[in-house]
């Protein structure tokens, strides 16, 4: 489940959000769509609408393991039940999807691991008892969110710097490489440091406290996937 084509996902969710925006006035007496549509000139109104829809879609894409149909059900339900809802924005969509993310993350982990077992079972060579035990432990770790690979925060930061250096080196090999502005890198670092401090990461030193999580084109270091998505949203969206 999950991992649908991004262009299809974006198209599906764009149509969904546009439909829900147009329903806000009739269903909730909220005029978010009308307020955007009233902006002059019309080209500026379209630009504002596109920016809003893109922000909502980017949050949805960060929960790639949740099917679009399920995201839409969650959003429709929370539009009615969340008393904080006064219109669409990236933060509230993140809040809603993050509240159910653990359910779909565990389900995906189970399905993907069972696929490994099925493929191995169908092969000419039988899966060994030792491998079966390793797969079971791997599945349990996925379900618990406890796969650990980074010993400390400082080590985590070193790995992050290495990744960024590798990306810059690869980029320089291309003739069209353009370095990122220093201001952009500094601002990103400040946002990352701020969210790390808010989560208490600067005080954590125990071995095995952190893991790597791939979200979009970023590798996020966090204690669990929920916090990784929170970091991604606050730093990169």
N, C-alpha and C positions, 0 to 999 in steps of 0.2 A: 504494500500500500504506500501512498505518498509517491514522491519522485515523479510526478507527472510533468509533461513538457511545460517549460515556463511560459512560452508564448500562449499555450492553451489556457494555462492557469490564469495568466494576466487577463486574457480576453474574457474568460468566464467570470472572474471576480470583478472586472471593470463593469460588465453588464449588470451584475448583481448589485454592486454599490450604487450605480446610476439609477437603477430601478428603486432601490430603497430610499435614496435621496429624494426622488420625486414623490415618494409616498409619505414623507415626513409631515408635510402640512396636513394632509387628509387624515392621517392616523394619529399623529402626536401633537398637532398644532405647532409644529416647528417649521420655521421658514428658512432653513439653511440653504436649500436649493434656490429658492426665490431670491434670497439676498445675493447669492453669487451671480444668478442670471441677470440681476438688475445693474451690475457693474457696467460702466461705459468706458470705452467702446466695447462692442460685443467680443472683439478679439481678446481683450483683457479678461473678460468674464470667462471665456473658454480656457484661457491660460490658467486662471485660478482654479477652475474645475479640474483641469488635467493634473495640476499639482496636487490637489487634494486626493484624487483617485489614485495617483501614483504612490503617494505616501501610504494609503490604506493597503494597496496591493503589495508594496514592499514588506509591510508587516506580515501580511498573510503568507508571502513567500518564505519568510523566516521560519514558518511552521510547516515546512514542506512535507512532513510525515503525516499531517492531517489532511485527508481528502477535501477537495473544494466543497463537495456536497455537505460534508460534516461541518466545515467552517461556516457555511451559510446557515445551517440549522442552529449552531451555537449563537451566531450573531443575531438572527431573528428572535431567538428566545431571550437573549440578554437585552435587546432593544426594549422589550416589554418589562422585564423583571428588574433591570438595573435603574435605581432611582437617580443615579448620577448622570444618566444619559440625557444630554441636551443637544446632541448633534454628533456627527462623525468626525473623529480625529484619530491620528495614528496611536496615541497613547491608550485610548479606550478600547480599540481593537486588539492591541497587545494584551491589555488587562483581561479581556474576555477569553481570547484564545489560550493565554498562558494558564488560565484557571482550569482548563481541561487538558492541557498538553501532556501531563503525566499519563493519562489514560491511553492516548494514542501512541506515545513514545514506547510504553511497555508492550503494547500490542504489536507495534512494528518490530521491536527487538525480538519478540517471540516468533513472529512469522518469518523473519529473515533467518533466524537460527534454525528453525525447523526446515526451511528450504535447503540449508546446507546439509542437514541430516538426510533429507530425502534424496538429494543428488548423490550423496555418498553411498546411500543404501542401494540406489539403482545402478551404481557402477559395478564393473565386473569384480572388483576387489571389495570384500566385505569390510565395513568399518570396524576397527579394533575396539575392544572394551576400553582401552586406555584413551583412545580418541573420543569415544562416547562420553567418558567421564570429563574430559577437557571441555567438550561442547556443552555439557550440562553446567559446568562451573561458569563458562563464558556466558551462557544464557542467564544464569542466576545473577551474575555481576551486571549484565545489561539491565535486567529488570529492576535491580536495586539502584542503578545509576552509580555503581561503585568501581568502574574500571578506572584505575589510577595509573598515571604515567609520569607525573611531574612532582618531584619531592617537596619543593619549597617555593615560596613566592619569588624569592630572588632568582632561583633556577628557572622559574617560569618566565620571568622578565628577560633572562639571558636567551632563552629559546625564542621569545618573541622578536628580540633584536636580530637574532640570526636569520629568522624567517624574512624579516624586512630587508636585511642586507642581501640575502639571496635573490629576492624579488628585484631589488635595485640593480644587482649585477646582471641578472637575466635581461632586464629592461635595457641596459646600456648596450647590449649586444645588437639591439635593433636600431636601425638608422633613424627611426621616428621617435625614439625615446625622449620623453620630457619629464624631468624631475618634478616631484611634487613640491609646491611652494612651502617654504619653511614655516610660514604662518599656519598653513593647514595642518602640517604635521604636529606643530606645537599645540594647536587647539585640540587636536585629537588626543594627544597625550594627556592634556589637562583633563579632558572629559573622562578618559580611562582611569587616571589617578583618583579623580573625585568619586567615581562609582566604586572603585576598589576600596577606598577608605570608608564609604558608606556601608559597604557589605562587610567591613572588618577584615579584609584580606591582608592589610598591612600588619596585622597582629598575629596572623597564622604562620606557624613555623613547622608544624608536624609533617613528617614524611607521608607522602601519599595523599595529601589533602586535596590536590587539584587534578583535573583531567582536561584534555583538549576536546573541543566540540567544533565541528565544521558547520558554519551557518553562512549560506550564500558563498561568497568568495573569501570569507574571513575564517581564521582559526582562532576561536575564543577559548581562553583558559578560565576555568571556573570550577566550583565545587560540584555543580550538577548542571544538567541541561537547562533547567528553568532559569538559573542565575546567568547562564551563558546567553540565553535569549534576552534577558533583561539588559545585560551589558551591551549586546549587539544593538539593541534598540536605542539605548541612551547615547552610545558613542558614535555609531555609524549611520543612523537614520536621520 
